[in-house]
């Protein structure tokens, strides 16, 4: 069980660092996009960072889950809460990523992004979907750490 406690903290703390890097990159790359109307840039930042918030909450729930392991005892009710929280965070991150993709696609289709899908737009799309993928990885890691 000591390994479970260590893995929870290691995965969670590593994820928090990745969240900081991804949020910074989303703001920088999203700010570099030459969007005609600044309001759409704010929408892209908000939805992009919303996908990072789901990952961040998933990391924090994984870090806090180490308190449900004491010695050789696992608190099953607490483990179930962590599993549910990870699922909700994954869904939150995925829905935010979908909204951000839809917002950028709308901006491009309406001609508000000169040049269409440039390298910066594709980089932004990859940065937005990465937190949803990582939240999914943390969800399945939490399921493996805390079986039914």
Sine and cosine of phi, psi and omega as CSV:
sin_phi,cos_phi,sin_psi,cos_psi,sin_omega,cos_omega
0.00,0.00,-0.39,0.92,0.05,-1.00
-0.89,0.45,-0.56,0.83,0.04,-1.00
-0.91,0.42,-0.59,0.81,0.01,-1.00
-0.90,0.44,-0.70,0.72,0.02,-1.00
-0.88,0.48,-0.69,0.73,0.01,-1.00
-0.91,0.41,-0.66,0.75,0.02,-1.00
-0.91,0.41,-0.62,0.78,0.02,-1.00
-0.87,0.50,-0.73,0.68,-0.02,-1.00
-0.94,0.35,-0.67,0.74,-0.02,-1.00
-0.89,0.45,-0.75,0.67,0.02,-1.00
-0.91,0.42,-0.67,0.74,-0.02,-1.00
-0.92,0.40,-0.72,0.69,-0.02,-1.00
-0.92,0.39,-0.64,0.77,0.06,-1.00
-0.89,0.46,-0.62,0.78,0.03,-1.00
-0.91,0.41,-0.58,0.81,0.03,-1.00
-0.90,0.43,-0.64,0.77,0.04,-1.00
-0.90,0.43,-0.68,0.73,0.03,-1.00
-0.89,0.46,-0.60,0.80,0.03,-1.00
-0.87,0.48,-0.69,0.72,0.00,-1.00
-0.89,0.46,-0.67,0.74,0.01,-1.00
-0.92,0.40,-0.71,0.71,-0.02,-1.00
-0.91,0.41,-0.67,0.74,0.01,-1.00
-0.89,0.46,-0.68,0.74,0.03,-1.00
-0.89,0.45,-0.69,0.73,-0.02,-1.00
-0.92,0.40,-0.61,0.79,0.02,-1.00
-0.90,0.44,-0.66,0.75,0.00,-1.00
-0.93,0.38,-0.66,0.75,-0.03,-1.00
-0.93,0.37,-0.75,0.66,-0.03,-1.00
-0.93,0.36,-0.65,0.76,0.05,-1.00
-0.90,0.43,-0.57,0.82,0.04,-1.00
-0.95,0.30,-0.42,0.91,0.00,-1.00
-0.99,0.14,-0.23,0.97,0.02,-1.00
-0.93,0.37,0.76,-0.65,-0.04,-1.00
-0.99,0.15,0.92,0.38,-0.02,-1.00
-0.99,0.16,0.67,-0.75,-0.06,-1.00
-0.91,0.41,-0.68,0.73,-0.04,-1.00
-0.96,-0.29,0.85,-0.53,-0.04,-1.00
-0.88,0.47,-0.43,0.90,0.00,-1.00
-0.89,0.46,-0.58,0.82,0.02,-1.00
-0.94,0.34,-0.50,0.87,0.07,-1.00
-0.90,0.44,-0.66,0.75,0.03,-1.00
-0.90,0.43,-0.64,0.77,0.05,-1.00
-0.89,0.46,-0.68,0.74,0.02,-1.00
-0.90,0.43,-0.68,0.74,0.03,-1.00
-0.89,0.46,-0.69,0.72,-0.05,-1.00
-0.90,0.43,-0.74,0.67,-0.01,-1.00
-0.94,0.33,-0.57,0.82,0.04,-1.00
-0.91,0.41,-0.71,0.71,0.03,-1.00
-0.96,0.28,-0.37,0.93,0.12,-0.99
-0.90,0.43,-0.58,0.82,0.05,-1.00
-0.93,0.37,-0.53,0.85,0.05,-1.00
-0.95,0.31,-0.53,0.85,-0.01,-1.00
-0.91,0.42,-0.60,0.80,0.08,-1.00
-0.88,0.47,-0.67,0.74,0.05,-1.00
-0.91,0.41,-0.66,0.75,0.00,-1.00
-0.88,0.48,-0.71,0.70,0.01,-1.00
-0.91,0.42,-0.56,0.83,0.06,-1.00
-0.91,0.41,-0.65,0.76,0.05,-1.00
-0.90,0.44,-0.69,0.73,-0.01,-1.00
-0.92,0.39,-0.59,0.81,0.06,-1.00
-0.93,0.38,-0.56,0.83,0.05,-1.00
-0.93,0.36,-0.63,0.78,0.05,-1.00
-0.90,0.43,-0.69,0.72,-0.04,-1.00
-0.95,0.31,-0.29,0.96,-0.04,-1.00
-0.95,0.33,-0.26,0.97,0.01,-1.00
-0.91,0.42,-0.34,0.94,0.04,-1.00
-0.96,0.30,-0.20,0.98,0.02,-1.00
-1.00,0.04,-0.02,1.00,0.04,-1.00
-0.91,-0.42,0.90,-0.44,0.03,-1.00
-0.79,-0.62,0.90,-0.43,-0.03,-1.00
0.88,0.48,-0.86,-0.51,0.05,-1.00
-0.97,-0.24,0.27,0.96,-0.05,-1.00
-0.95,-0.30,0.69,-0.72,0.06,-1.00
-0.89,-0.46,0.84,-0.55,0.06,-1.00
-0.97,0.24,0.96,-0.28,-0.10,-1.00
-0.92,0.39,-0.58,0.81,0.02,-1.00
-0.91,0.42,-0.67,0.74,0.05,-1.00
-0.92,0.40,-0.61,0.79,0.02,-1.00
-0.91,0.42,-0.62,0.78,0.05,-1.00
-0.90,0.43,-0.62,0.78,0.03,-1.00
-0.90,0.44,-0.64,0.77,0.02,-1.00
-0.91,0.42,-0.66,0.75,0.02,-1.00
-0.89,0.45,-0.68,0.73,0.02,-1.00
-0.91,0.41,-0.67,0.75,0.01,-1.00
-0.89,0.45,-0.64,0.77,0.03,-1.00
-0.90,0.43,-0.62,0.79,0.02,-1.00
-0.91,0.41,-0.70,0.72,0.01,-1.00
-0.90,0.44,-0.65,0.76,0.02,-1.00
-0.91,0.42,-0.62,0.78,0.03,-1.00
-0.90,0.43,-0.70,0.71,0.03,-1.00
-0.89,0.45,-0.68,0.73,0.02,-1.00
-0.86,0.51,-0.73,0.69,-0.02,-1.00
-0.91,0.42,-0.65,0.76,0.00,-1.00
-0.92,0.39,-0.70,0.72,0.01,-1.00
-0.91,0.42,-0.63,0.78,0.05,-1.00
-0.90,0.43,-0.63,0.77,0.03,-1.00
-0.90,0.43,-0.65,0.76,0.03,-1.00
-0.90,0.44,-0.67,0.74,0.04,-1.00
-0.88,0.47,-0.65,0.76,0.00,-1.00
-0.92,0.39,-0.67,0.75,0.06,-1.00
-0.87,0.50,-0.70,0.71,-0.01,-1.00
-0.90,0.44,-0.63,0.77,0.01,-1.00
-0.91,0.42,-0.70,0.71,-0.01,-1.00
-0.93,0.37,-0.62,0.79,0.05,-1.00
-0.89,0.45,-0.62,0.78,0.05,-1.00
-0.91,0.42,-0.68,0.73,0.02,-1.00
-0.87,0.50,-0.68,0.73,-0.01,-1.00
-0.94,0.34,-0.68,0.73,-0.06,-1.00
-0.93,0.36,-0.45,0.89,0.02,-1.00
-1.00,0.06,0.00,1.00,0.05,-1.00
0.98,0.19,0.32,0.95,0.00,-1.00
-1.00,0.06,-0.07,1.00,0.05,-1.00
-0.87,-0.49,0.98,-0.20,-0.04,-1.00
-0.85,0.52,0.75,-0.66,0.02,-1.00
1.00,-0.07,-0.11,0.99,0.02,-1.00
0.95,0.31,-0.61,-0.79,-0.01,-1.00
-0.98,0.19,1.00,-0.09,0.05,-1.00
-1.00,0.01,-0.04,-1.00,0.05,-1.00
-0.88,0.47,-0.59,0.81,0.03,-1.00
-0.91,0.41,-0.61,0.79,0.03,-1.00
-0.92,0.39,-0.66,0.75,0.04,-1.00
-0.92,0.39,-0.62,0.79,0.05,-1.00
-0.89,0.45,-0.65,0.76,0.04,-1.00
-0.88,0.47,-0.69,0.72,0.00,-1.00
-0.88,0.47,-0.65,0.76,0.04,-1.00
-0.92,0.39,-0.66,0.75,0.01,-1.00
-0.91,0.42,-0.53,0.85,-0.02,-1.00
-0.97,0.24,-0.57,0.82,-0.03,-1.00
-0.99,0.13,-0.36,0.93,-0.02,-1.00
-0.86,0.51,-0.70,0.71,0.02,-1.00
-0.88,0.47,-0.58,0.82,0.03,-1.00
-0.91,0.42,-0.66,0.76,0.04,-1.00
-0.91,0.42,-0.68,0.73,0.02,-1.00
-0.93,0.37,-0.57,0.82,0.07,-1.00
-0.90,0.43,-0.59,0.81,0.09,-1.00
-0.90,0.43,-0.64,0.76,0.05,-1.00
-0.89,0.46,-0.68,0.73,0.03,-1.00
-0.91,0.41,-0.56,0.83,0.06,-1.00
-0.87,0.49,-0.75,0.66,-0.02,-1.00
-0.95,0.32,-0.53,0.85,0.09,-1.00
-0.91,0.41,-0.64,0.77,0.06,-1.00
-0.90,0.43,-0.61,0.80,0.06,-1.00
-0.91,0.42,-0.58,0.81,0.02,-1.00
-0.95,0.30,-0.60,0.80,-0.01,-1.00
-0.96,0.29,-0.58,0.81,-0.07,-1.00
-0.85,-0.52,0.98,0.19,-0.01,-1.00
-0.94,0.35,0.27,-0.96,0.00,-1.00
-0.91,0.42,0.00,0.00,0.00,0.00
